[in-house]
Amino acid sequence: MKLSEVLHYLEKSGKNVFSIYDAAKIMGKPTAYASLLLSKSKDVERIEKGRYFIKGTDIYEIASNILFPSYVSLYAAMQYYELIDQNIIRYSVIALKRHRPIIFANGVSIEFITVKNSMMFGYVNKNNAHIASPEKLFIDCLYLGKVPFSELKNALEAANADGLIDSKLIVDYAIRIGSSTLINKLGFLLESAGIDFDEEEMLKLRYHSSVKVHGFGSKGKNKKWLVEYD
């Protein structure tokens, strides 16, 4: 079987990102033979040892098909939903396993953020790419603390204006994770963004000491949600 036929078969199978074992199995040849053929091809690029993608594959599909399970979140997911104007070159992948960052020749990079098993939900399949749902995106940002609060608030307001956010679902996601400090932060975020939600339920579950959020733009304290911000 010609390599072009192998790649066509992989594409038809939804495997634009594939392993050397996938290619060797289709060829019916040893992995060393498949590796040699792939190294000479202008139609594929190497991600890391034993893993490749067909040229033209979307970066979201590449990033979320290196580890299983995994999905793209944080700024990269914000960009996917057109909630920010920045041109993202670092794609954050939520995964259960550790993995070193991957940097491509064009400067685009993929970072892997390891989480516990209870965080591995709330993502959707978009053309073979696994992306955080709009609701899970904001939960991830709050839980991991990697996005300044002011940017998160602006993105949430944009998502709400576009009809992307189900306020009940985002609250359910926070409760499912079981972090009381996350409840405080989410309550403060939703209220700051002017989104209606079940405050009574959230207030019952909040953490009873102060929690901190960063990147608000000014210093202060919200007594209702017991959030100290700066």
C-alpha angles and dihedrals in degrees: 000000000000118000090242089059091048092052091047089052091049092050092049088050092053092250105126085144109054145160129241087249091058091053095043092050093053091046093046088227137116117276091247090060092047091048092053092050093048093048090059096045122105090199099067137051128206118240097183137322108322097001129094143166133213111249113260093036113142115255091234090058091047095048096048097046100058096079128027121251102021141124140191117255144150117045094352091056090047088055091048091056091043093242095134136040098217120112102237119216097165116067116199116213122194111215144158094230130061118247133172117249117268120220122192126208092254091060096256112134138190121214123193120217115197118218136173120267094257089066094056101099141078100067130122136211113245112179093325092316121112112220131175111255112247090257095048091046091065093043090053092049093051095043095048096037094217099128123065112248095239091056091046091051092050091049092048091051089051092048091050092048089052092050093244099126128082102195093198091053094049090052091047090052092052092049091047091058090056100220113138092195088056088056091057093049094046093048090052092046095048092047092047090052092050095244121151115233142148099286094172094060092045094049090055091055101041125117111262097221129062120283126195133231124185134211097039093132098239138037123259148109132252107213094194095058095024091234123153111202137186 
